[in-house]
Amino acid sequence: MTGETTVSTAARIHGRSAQRRVLRALLDQLPTRGGPILVTGEPGLGRTALLSWAAGSFRTGPVFRLAPGREPDGAGPTPGELLAVLRAAARRAPALVCVDDAHLLDTSARAALGHAAEHLPAADRVGLLVSVAGHRAVDPDFAPLPTLRLDPLTPPRAAALLDDATDGAADPAVRERLVAEAEGNPALLLALVRRLSPAELRGRLPLPAPLADAATLAAVAGGAHACRSAAAGDLLLTVAAAVRASDGPDVDAGLVLDAVRRLRTPSAVAGRPGPPPEPPEPAAVPGRREALPEQLAQGVDRLRFHSALVRRTVHATAAPERRRAVHRALAEALENGGRRLPGLLHRSWSLTGPAPAQSLADRLASAAGDGAVPAPYGLRATAYARAADLTADGATRAERYTAAAEQYLLAGRPDRARPLLAAARARAAPAAVRGRAELVRGLTELRDGPVGDAHQSLLLAASLLAGDAPADAATAALAAADAAWAAGDLEGCLATLAPGSPRAGEPAARPHTGAELPGKHPATVVRDHGAGMRALLQGRLDRAAAPLGQVVERGRTDHRPEALLRSAAAALLLGNVDAARRAGARALAAARQLGSETLVPQALEYLAYAELRAGRHPQARAHAEEGLHVALRTGQRNTAAHHRAVLALAASIEEDPDTVARHVTAALSTARRHGLAQAATLAQWAEARADLGRGRPFDAADRLGLLVLPGPGRGHFAVWRLAVPCFVEAAVLAGRHEDAAGVLTDFADWAAFGADRQAAAQLARCRALLAPPEGADGLYRRALDRHDEAGGDFERARTALLYGKWLRRRRRPREARDRLGTALAGFERSGAGVWAAQARDELRALGAATHGRGSGALTRLTPQQLRIARHVAEGATNREVALTLAVSTRTVDYHLRRVFAALGIRSRLELARVVGQAERAGPAEKTGAQP
């Protein structure tokens, strides 16, 4: 082992924010305590870059780099010697020790390093970063260490890396192909970019095929795919080949063993270059864990590669004739077991040359479309795409590429669907085939692209399909209306749903694929949902209730996720939150059962919205967090933006404004690029509601005014009314009474509409805020009665809080205390921490004890002084504080002078610091105890 002491500059690194936070936490604690971290990941994921970033970021002491040397086995330091070296390194200052590629150390050095890392006392102030390859199991010497695993980059992160490497010069279609081909491996992505000429990168010349060839994969793998014997090589190649037709990264060990035995037959051995392989027993046989090559991991009757890159490299670098022999052996084993679809796939891969094979292509397409054959979407997609490759007729090939794209979309792989759609559109085909391709393309863009483009593709699909496939045309039209809805295009939505648009009829005859395209519904569902949406947008609830009610009702007995999603959507339109939750939950279960990664985040989106409308913010957050994770994993950025908006709304009632800002920024980033007016309005509402909760009515009124006041910038037509109660409250506190009164006419119509069961109570609350003293009392009571009918802790607590504030200012302390106590309980039950703080402040102003946050120097202040101090610390002017607390500016001036004197400070900046420290106080301060 050799060592080097360095002081370097932090390396630039992409898409590793979570991992960098972990390492940053270690670096920040080194002045007081040390600790080890094991970094692992497959070749090309950036282990070395991450260690370099950590070394360049550490400024408080020396950095030691240890690298594998050439000492003979047993010549390295003993555990005690290495431990002494590491301790000595930190005597003068904290130290960081980076050991890259520690799996290449000899046996004794690995043991010494593992022992030292495990037993290094935290007080020695040594940070130890050990990097090991992820294409093999972690050595037992390092297994006890805390592990930081590098996963592949998400598609957005990989795209950002690509843009940085190419200065944004890549053609969008080429960009998407490169990101998909790299599968999140940054080194492979950069190697693919280096392989392309400028003309290829800009889309002026066709891309090479295959894009990731054997040489490129082998260079990135760096020898990790090498095997110790011909028998081990056969096993690795067989597993790698079998995964290509498997639902997931692992394969049945029995299938592999059967194929390996068939590969040993004289005819198969004769086709292999070089000497005959060793016998399969006892080496390299599945079932004997100790005999497996290091690249493989074994579960219960399953085998898989530790690294996807190594698996791809093993398959790509194998001799073509041996690779075909392995696929042939797998085909025989699968066909012998009655597994026709994967068997045909392997049979097709065993062919020599790229010439069409029409008979095999027809059988493969037939098996892929056979609903009686259980198969995951990804496998059907692979089969359709392979059948298209083997098809000579251009129209049939286009149809099969489209079918493959459809299945990839269901599997949650839009990145795989788009190149196939481009291949289908490049070939002459009948209108029905072209319409089907446009339908799949439009649905892909609806979830991950500009919704305006999706709208036009879906309208074109409806036109092309109207003659031969009226049911599909109606599905396309309804999806086009969804795209217009997402864009906030009310006129486009109404025009798409107009009586002259394509209506549902009998489905066109086409092969049954075992699953319907997302958005494909029975004719009656399409007809009723479209009619109900149009009536609703026209303000005719009497005409909307019956057809939408039918859609909701059919969701009680239908088991298909598509129909259940429509049922949930219709229930939300009608304001039937309970029905929406039931349908959304059933849609989620059905989508999971089918394995549809595309439909899962959509079901979670409806569930999250339903919980939000019901005021159950913690439940909404739980669904949205899961939905966001799945949407990002499956490349559905538009769906992810909606989940971000829900998370922002859920967080807006809590105490952490940074969380709101993070989700709002992410949601708006996608919403603005892709024209998602609904997601943008929800995110902006969340930002304003967070301001209102934290006592910033001027900021809240300014933000909300842009959303709810008439004008070209008004928010989404189906959302802005939901934000009106927040605007009225903020506007009244900010002294904008005319603006507040001006929006109540529209909101009264919305409340009478009946689609929002909270609206009647909110309307009474808004009127109470604007009413003279003699009328407000009765309006607040009426609002609370309406809340009792509608349910929902959070909105009722908001009304109780405003009523309690009003009562306190009218010198009715006992009644005020009752209302404020009720508000506090409701906020705490809802997880609304920032609003609960308001209720506590009001109770303190009445002299009531609460269990809230108080601390240190702030305990010297009266309740009114404390309230003013907090507002001023957050940046409010004296006038703004006076309007917020309904007192005079002179009163604020007086109390603020007393606050400065009590705290011994002279400026508003010092006040912000003192309040900030108090708000972050520990338990002892929170209870007022002295240390």
Backbone hydrogen bonds, N-H to C=O, Kabsch-Sander energy under -0.5 kcal/mol:
donor,donor_aa,acceptor,acceptor_aa,energy
2,T,67,A,-2.2
4,E,65,R,-2.0
6,T,4,E,-0.5
6,T,63,V,-2.6
10,A,56,G,-0.8
20,R,16,R,-2.8
21,R,17,S,-2.1
22,V,18,A,-1.6
23,L,19,Q,-2.2
24,R,20,R,-3.1
25,A,21,R,-2.1
26,L,22,V,-1.5
27,L,23,L,-2.6
28,D,24,R,-2.7
29,Q,25,A,-1.3
30,L,26,L,-0.7
30,L,27,L,-0.8
32,T,29,Q,-1.9
33,R,29,Q,-3.1
34,G,122,A,-3.0
35,G,126,V,-1.9
37,I,128,L,-2.4
38,L,146,P,-3.4
39,V,37,I,-0.6
39,V,130,V,-3.5
40,T,148,L,-2.1
41,G,132,V,-0.8
45,L,42,E,-1.7
50,L,46,G,-2.2
51,L,47,R,-2.1
52,S,48,T,-2.3
53,W,49,A,-2.3
54,A,50,L,-2.2
55,A,51,L,-2.5
56,G,52,S,-2.5
57,S,53,W,-1.5
58,F,54,A,-1.0
58,F,55,A,-0.5
59,R,57,S,-0.6
63,V,6,T,-0.8
64,F,96,L,-3.1
65,R,4,E,-4.3
66,L,64,F,-0.5
66,L,98,C,-2.9
67,A,2,T,-2.5
75,A,72,P,-2.6
82,L,78,T,-2.5
83,L,79,P,-2.3
84,A,80,G,-2.1
85,V,81,E,-2.0
86,L,82,L,-2.3
87,R,83,L,-2.2
88,A,84,A,-2.5
89,A,85,V,-1.6
90,A,86,L,-0.7
90,A,87,R,-1.0
91,R,88,A,-1.4
95,A,125,R,-2.1
96,L,62,P,-2.2
97,V,127,G,-3.4
98,C,64,F,-3.3
98,C,96,L,-0.5
99,V,97,V,-0.5
99,V,129,L,-3.2
100,D,66,L,-1.0
100,D,98,C,-0.6
102,A,99,V,-0.5
102,A,131,S,-3.3
104,L,101,D,-2.0
105,L,102,A,-1.6
110,R,106,D,-2.5
111,A,107,T,-2.1
112,A,108,S,-2.5
113,L,109,A,-2.7
114,G,110,R,-2.8
115,H,111,A,-2.4
116,A,112,A,-2.5
117,A,113,L,-2.7
118,E,114,G,-2.1
119,H,115,H,-1.9
120,L,116,A,-0.9
124,D,121,P,-1.5
125,R,122,A,-1.5
127,G,95,A,-2.9
127,G,125,R,-0.5
128,L,35,G,-2.1
128,L,126,V,-0.5
129,L,97,V,-3.0
129,L,127,G,-0.5
130,V,37,I,-2.5
130,V,128,L,-0.6
131,S,99,V,-3.2
132,V,39,V,-2.5
134,G,41,G,-2.1
137,A,294,E,-0.5
142,F,139,D,-1.6
143,A,139,D,-1.1
145,L,142,F,-1.7
148,L,38,L,-3.9
149,R,147,T,-0.6
150,L,40,T,-2.9
151,D,149,R,-0.6
153,L,184,G,-2.9
158,A,154,T,-2.9
159,A,155,P,-2.6
160,A,156,P,-2.0
161,L,157,R,-2.1
162,L,158,A,-2.4
163,D,159,A,-2.6
164,D,160,A,-2.1
165,A,161,L,-2.2
166,T,162,L,-1.9
167,D,163,D,-1.0
168,G,163,D,-1.4
169,A,166,T,-1.3
171,D,201,L,-2.5
175,R,171,D,-3.5
176,E,172,P,-2.2
177,R,173,A,-2.1
178,L,174,V,-2.7
179,V,175,R,-2.3
180,A,176,E,-2.4
181,E,177,R,-2.6
182,A,178,L,-2.2
183,E,179,V,-0.9
184,G,179,V,-0.7
185,N,182,A,-1.8
187,A,44,G,-2.0
189,L,185,N,-2.4
190,L,186,P,-2.4
191,A,187,A,-2.0
192,L,188,L,-2.4
193,V,189,L,-2.0
194,R,190,L,-2.2
195,R,191,A,-1.2
196,L,192,L,-0.8
196,L,193,V,-1.0
201,L,197,S,-2.7
202,R,198,P,-1.8
203,G,200,E,-1.3
204,R,199,A,-2.5
205,L,199,A,-1.0
213,D,211,L,-1.0
217,L,213,D,-2.4
218,A,214,A,-2.6
219,A,215,A,-2.1
220,V,216,T,-1.8
221,A,217,L,-2.6
222,G,218,A,-1.7
223,G,218,A,-0.7
224,A,221,A,-1.3
226,A,223,G,-1.6
233,G,229,S,-2.1
234,D,230,A,-2.2
235,L,231,A,-2.0
236,L,232,A,-2.6
237,L,233,G,-2.6
238,T,234,D,-2.4
239,V,235,L,-2.4
240,A,236,L,-2.6
241,A,237,L,-2.6
242,A,238,T,-2.5
243,V,239,V,-2.0
244,R,240,A,-0.7
244,R,241,A,-0.7
245,A,242,A,-1.4
246,S,243,V,-2.0
248,G,246,S,-1.6
251,V,303,L,-2.5
253,A,301,D,-2.2
256,V,252,D,-1.8
257,L,253,A,-2.5
258,D,254,G,-2.5
259,A,255,L,-2.5
260,V,256,V,-2.8
261,R,257,L,-2.2
262,R,258,D,-2.1
263,L,259,A,-2.1
264,R,260,V,-0.7
264,R,261,R,-0.8
265,T,262,R,-1.4
269,V,265,T,-2.7
270,A,266,P,-2.2
271,G,267,S,-0.8
272,R,269,V,-1.7
284,A,291,A,-0.8
285,V,282,P,-0.5
288,R,285,V,-1.9
289,R,287,G,-0.7
291,A,288,R,-1.7
292,L,288,R,-0.6
292,L,289,R,-1.1
296,L,293,P,-1.8
297,A,304,R,-3.2
299,G,302,R,-2.3
301,D,299,G,-1.1
303,L,251,V,-2.4
304,R,297,A,-2.1
305,F,249,P,-0.6
306,H,295,Q,-2.4
311,R,307,S,-1.9
312,R,308,A,-2.4
313,T,309,L,-2.3
314,V,310,V,-2.7
315,H,311,R,-1.8
316,A,312,R,-2.5
317,T,313,T,-2.5
318,A,314,V,-0.6
318,A,315,H,-0.5
323,R,319,A,-2.7
324,R,320,P,-2.4
325,A,321,E,-1.7
326,V,322,R,-2.2
327,H,323,R,-2.1
328,R,324,R,-2.2
329,A,325,A,-2.4
330,L,326,V,-2.3
331,A,327,H,-2.5
332,E,328,R,-2.3
333,A,329,A,-2.2
334,L,330,L,-2.7
335,E,331,A,-2.8
336,N,332,E,-2.2
337,G,333,A,-1.0
338,G,335,E,-1.3
339,R,334,L,-2.6
340,R,338,G,-1.2
343,G,339,R,-1.5
344,L,340,R,-2.7
345,L,341,L,-2.0
346,H,342,P,-2.4
347,R,343,G,-2.1
348,S,344,L,-2.4
349,W,345,L,-1.9
350,S,346,H,-0.8
350,S,347,R,-0.6
351,L,348,S,-1.1
353,G,351,L,-0.5
357,A,390,L,-1.6
361,A,357,A,-2.6
362,D,358,Q,-2.6
363,R,359,S,-2.1
364,L,360,L,-2.5
365,A,361,A,-2.6
366,S,362,D,-2.4
367,A,363,R,-2.2
368,A,364,L,-2.2
369,G,365,A,-1.8
370,D,367,A,-0.9
371,G,369,G,-0.9
373,V,370,D,-1.6
380,R,376,P,-2.0
381,A,377,Y,-2.8
382,T,378,G,-2.3
383,A,379,L,-2.3
384,Y,380,R,-2.8
385,A,381,A,-2.6
386,R,382,T,-2.3
387,A,383,A,-2.6
388,A,384,Y,-2.4
389,D,385,A,-2.1
390,L,386,R,-1.5
391,T,388,A,-1.5
397,R,393,D,-2.3
398,A,394,G,-2.4
399,E,395,A,-2.2
400,R,396,T,-2.1
401,Y,397,R,-2.5
402,T,398,A,-2.2
403,A,399,E,-2.1
404,A,400,R,-2.3
405,A,401,Y,-2.4
406,E,402,T,-2.4
407,Q,403,A,-2.0
408,Y,404,A,-2.3
409,L,405,A,-2.4
410,L,406,E,-1.9
411,A,407,Q,-1.8
412,G,409,L,-1.3
413,R,408,Y,-2.9
416,R,413,R,-1.1
417,A,413,R,-1.4
418,R,414,P,-2.1
420,L,416,R,-0.8
421,L,417,A,-2.1
422,A,418,R,-2.4
423,A,419,P,-2.0
424,A,420,L,-2.2
425,R,421,L,-2.6
426,A,422,A,-1.1
427,R,424,A,-1.4
434,R,430,P,-2.4
435,G,431,A,-2.9
436,R,432,A,-2.0
437,A,433,V,-2.1
438,E,434,R,-2.2
439,L,435,G,-2.2
440,V,436,R,-2.3
441,R,437,A,-2.5
442,G,438,E,-3.0
443,L,439,L,-2.3
444,T,440,V,-2.1
445,E,441,R,-2.5
446,L,442,G,-2.0
447,R,443,L,-1.0
447,R,444,T,-0.6
448,D,444,T,-1.4
449,G,445,E,-0.6
451,V,674,H,-2.4
454,A,450,P,-1.9
455,H,451,V,-2.3
456,Q,452,G,-1.8
457,S,453,D,-2.5
458,L,454,A,-2.4
459,L,455,H,-2.1
460,L,456,Q,-2.3
461,A,457,S,-2.3
462,A,458,L,-2.4
463,S,459,L,-2.0
464,L,460,L,-2.6
465,L,461,A,-2.3
466,A,462,A,-0.9
469,A,465,L,-2.6
471,A,506,E,-0.8
473,A,469,A,-2.2
474,A,470,P,-2.4
475,T,471,A,-2.1
476,A,472,D,-2.5
477,A,473,A,-2.4
478,L,474,A,-2.4
479,A,475,T,-2.3
480,A,476,A,-2.2
481,A,477,A,-2.0
482,D,478,L,-1.8
483,A,479,A,-2.1
484,A,480,A,-2.3
485,W,481,A,-2.5
486,A,482,D,-2.5
487,A,483,A,-1.7
488,G,484,A,-0.6
488,G,485,W,-1.3
489,D,484,A,-2.7
490,L,488,G,-1.2
493,C,489,D,-2.3
494,L,490,L,-2.5
495,A,491,E,-2.7
496,T,492,G,-2.1
497,L,493,C,-1.5
498,A,495,A,-1.0
501,S,498,A,-2.4
510,R,508,A,-0.5
520,K,517,L,-2.7
526,V,522,P,-2.0
527,R,523,A,-2.5
528,D,524,T,-2.7
529,H,525,V,-2.6
530,G,526,V,-2.2
531,A,527,R,-2.3
532,G,528,D,-2.5
533,M,529,H,-2.5
534,R,530,G,-2.1
535,A,531,A,-2.2
536,L,532,G,-2.3
537,L,533,M,-2.5
538,Q,534,R,-1.5
539,G,536,L,-1.6
540,R,535,A,-3.0
541,L,539,G,-0.8
543,R,540,R,-0.7
544,A,540,R,-1.6
545,A,541,L,-2.5
548,L,544,A,-2.1
549,G,545,A,-2.2
550,Q,546,A,-1.8
551,V,547,P,-1.8
552,V,548,L,-2.4
553,E,549,G,-2.7
554,R,550,Q,-2.5
555,G,551,V,-1.1
556,R,553,E,-1.7
557,T,554,R,-1.2
558,D,554,R,-2.0
564,L,560,R,-2.1
565,L,561,P,-2.4
566,R,562,E,-1.9
567,S,563,A,-2.0
568,A,564,L,-2.4
569,A,565,L,-2.4
570,A,566,R,-2.7
571,A,567,S,-2.2
572,L,568,A,-2.1
573,L,569,A,-2.0
574,L,570,A,-1.7
575,G,571,A,-0.6
575,G,572,L,-0.8
576,N,571,A,-2.5
577,V,575,G,-1.6
580,A,576,N,-2.0
581,R,577,V,-2.4
582,R,578,D,-2.2
583,A,579,A,-2.7
584,G,580,A,-2.6
585,A,581,R,-2.3
586,R,582,R,-2.2
587,A,583,A,-2.6
588,L,584,G,-2.2
589,A,585,A,-2.1
590,A,586,R,-2.5
591,A,587,A,-2.7
592,R,588,L,-2.3
593,Q,589,A,-2.2
594,L,590,A,-2.0
595,G,591,A,-1.0
596,S,591,A,-2.2
597,E,595,G,-1.1
598,T,410,L,-1.4
600,V,596,S,-1.3
602,Q,598,T,-0.6
603,A,599,L,-2.5
604,L,600,V,-2.2
605,E,601,P,-1.6
606,Y,602,Q,-2.1
607,L,603,A,-2.2
608,A,604,L,-2.6
609,Y,605,E,-2.5
610,A,606,Y,-2.4
611,E,607,L,-2.4
612,L,608,A,-2.3
613,R,609,Y,-2.8
614,A,610,A,-1.7
615,G,612,L,-1.4
616,R,611,E,-2.7
617,H,615,G,-1.3
620,A,616,R,-2.2
621,R,617,H,-2.6
622,A,618,P,-2.0
623,H,619,Q,-2.2
624,A,620,A,-2.5
625,E,621,R,-2.5
626,E,622,A,-1.7
627,G,623,H,-2.8
628,L,624,A,-2.8
629,H,625,E,-1.9
630,V,626,E,-2.3
631,A,627,G,-2.8
632,L,628,L,-2.5
633,R,629,H,-1.9
634,T,630,V,-2.0
635,G,632,L,-1.0
636,Q,631,A,-3.1
637,R,635,G,-0.8
638,N,447,R,-1.8
639,T,447,R,-1.0
640,A,636,Q,-2.2
641,A,637,R,-2.1
642,H,638,N,-1.7
643,H,639,T,-2.0
644,R,640,A,-2.4
645,A,641,A,-2.1
646,V,642,H,-2.1
647,L,643,H,-2.4
648,A,644,R,-2.3
649,L,645,A,-2.3
650,A,646,V,-2.7
651,A,647,L,-2.4
652,S,648,A,-1.4
653,I,650,A,-0.9
654,E,651,A,-1.9
659,T,656,D,-0.6
660,V,656,D,-1.1
661,A,657,P,-2.6
662,R,658,D,-2.4
663,H,659,T,-2.2
664,V,660,V,-2.8
665,T,661,A,-2.5
666,A,662,R,-2.0
667,A,663,H,-2.7
668,L,664,V,-2.8
669,S,665,T,-1.9
670,T,666,A,-1.5
671,A,667,A,-2.7
672,R,668,L,-2.6
673,R,669,S,-1.1
674,H,670,T,-2.6
675,G,671,A,-0.9
676,L,671,A,-2.2
677,A,486,A,-0.7
677,A,675,G,-1.4
678,Q,486,A,-1.7
680,A,676,L,-2.2
681,T,677,A,-2.4
682,L,678,Q,-2.2
683,A,679,A,-2.2
684,Q,680,A,-2.5
685,W,681,T,-2.4
686,A,682,L,-2.1
687,E,683,A,-2.0
688,A,684,Q,-2.1
689,R,685,W,-2.8
690,A,686,A,-2.1
691,D,687,E,-1.6
692,L,688,A,-2.4
693,G,689,R,-2.5
694,R,690,A,-1.5
695,G,692,L,-1.6
696,R,691,D,-2.5
700,A,696,R,-2.2
701,A,697,P,-3.0
702,D,698,F,-2.2
703,R,699,D,-2.4
704,L,700,A,-2.8
705,G,701,A,-2.3
706,L,702,D,-1.0
707,L,703,R,-0.7
707,L,704,L,-0.7
708,V,704,L,-2.5
709,L,705,G,-1.9
714,R,711,G,-1.7
715,G,707,L,-2.9
719,V,716,H,-1.9
720,W,716,H,-2.7
722,L,719,V,-1.5
723,A,719,V,-0.7
723,A,720,W,-1.1
724,V,721,R,-1.2
727,F,723,A,-2.0
728,V,724,V,-2.9
729,E,725,P,-2.0
730,A,726,C,-2.6
731,A,727,F,-3.5
732,V,728,V,-2.4
733,L,729,E,-2.0
734,A,730,A,-1.8
735,G,732,V,-1.3
736,R,731,A,-3.4
737,H,735,G,-0.8
740,A,736,R,-2.0
741,A,737,H,-2.7
742,G,738,E,-2.0
743,V,739,D,-0.9
743,V,740,A,-0.6
744,L,741,A,-0.9
747,F,743,V,-1.8
748,A,744,L,-2.6
749,D,745,T,-1.7
750,W,746,D,-2.1
751,A,747,F,-2.6
752,A,748,A,-2.3
753,F,749,D,-1.4
754,G,750,W,-0.9
754,G,751,A,-0.6
759,A,756,D,-1.4
762,Q,758,Q,-2.4
763,L,759,A,-2.7
764,A,760,A,-1.9
765,R,761,A,-2.0
766,C,762,Q,-2.7
767,R,763,L,-2.4
768,A,764,A,-1.9
769,L,765,R,-2.0
770,L,766,C,-1.2
771,A,767,R,-1.0
775,G,772,P,-1.9
776,A,772,P,-1.6
777,D,773,P,-0.8
779,L,775,G,-1.3
780,Y,776,A,-2.7
781,R,777,D,-2.1
782,R,778,G,-2.3
783,A,779,L,-2.5
784,L,780,Y,-2.3
785,D,781,R,-2.1
786,R,782,R,-2.3
787,H,783,A,-2.3
788,D,784,L,-1.9
789,E,785,D,-1.4
790,A,786,R,-2.2
791,G,787,H,-3.2
796,R,792,G,-1.4
797,A,793,D,-2.4
798,R,794,F,-2.0
799,T,795,E,-2.0
800,A,796,R,-2.5
801,L,797,A,-2.4
802,L,798,R,-2.3
803,Y,799,T,-2.6
804,G,800,A,-2.7
805,K,801,L,-2.5
806,W,802,L,-2.3
807,L,803,Y,-2.6
808,R,804,G,-2.3
809,R,805,K,-2.0
810,R,806,W,-1.0
811,R,808,R,-1.5
812,R,807,L,-2.1
816,A,812,R,-2.4
817,R,813,P,-2.9
818,D,814,R,-1.8
819,R,815,E,-2.3
820,L,816,A,-2.9
821,G,817,R,-2.4
822,T,818,D,-2.1
823,A,819,R,-2.4
824,L,820,L,-2.7
825,A,821,G,-2.2
826,G,822,T,-2.3
827,F,823,A,-2.7
828,E,824,L,-2.6
829,R,825,A,-2.2
830,S,826,G,-1.5
831,G,827,F,-0.8
831,G,828,E,-0.6
832,A,827,F,-2.7
833,G,831,G,-1.6
834,V,653,I,-1.1
835,W,653,I,-0.8
836,A,832,A,-2.4
837,A,833,G,-1.8
838,Q,834,V,-1.0
839,A,835,W,-2.0
840,R,836,A,-2.4
841,D,837,A,-2.4
842,E,838,Q,-2.1
843,L,839,A,-2.2
844,R,840,R,-2.7
845,A,841,D,-2.0
846,L,842,E,-0.9
846,L,843,L,-0.5
847,G,844,R,-1.8
848,A,843,L,-2.8
854,G,852,G,-0.6
858,L,855,S,-1.7
859,T,855,S,-0.5
859,T,856,G,-1.8
860,R,857,A,-1.8
861,L,858,L,-1.7
866,L,862,T,-2.8
867,R,863,P,-2.1
868,I,864,Q,-2.1
869,A,865,Q,-2.8
870,R,866,L,-2.2
871,H,867,R,-1.9
872,V,868,I,-2.6
873,A,869,A,-2.5
874,E,870,R,-1.2
875,G,872,V,-1.9
876,A,871,H,-1.9
881,V,877,T,-2.5
882,A,878,N,-2.4
883,L,879,R,-2.3
884,T,880,E,-2.3
885,L,881,V,-2.6
886,A,882,A,-0.7
887,V,882,A,-2.2
892,V,888,S,-1.6
893,D,889,T,-2.6
894,Y,890,R,-2.3
895,H,891,T,-2.5
896,L,892,V,-2.6
897,R,893,D,-1.9
898,R,894,Y,-1.7
899,V,895,H,-2.1
900,F,896,L,-2.4
901,A,897,R,-2.0
902,A,898,R,-2.5
903,L,899,V,-2.2
904,G,900,F,-1.1
905,I,900,F,-1.9
911,L,907,S,-1.7
912,A,908,R,-2.3
913,R,909,L,-1.8
914,V,910,E,-2.5
915,V,911,L,-2.8
916,G,912,A,-2.4
917,Q,913,R,-2.4
918,A,914,V,-2.2
919,E,915,V,-2.5
920,R,916,G,-1.1
921,A,918,A,-1.6
926,K,922,G,-2.2
927,T,923,P,-1.5
928,G,925,E,-1.6
929,A,924,A,-1.8
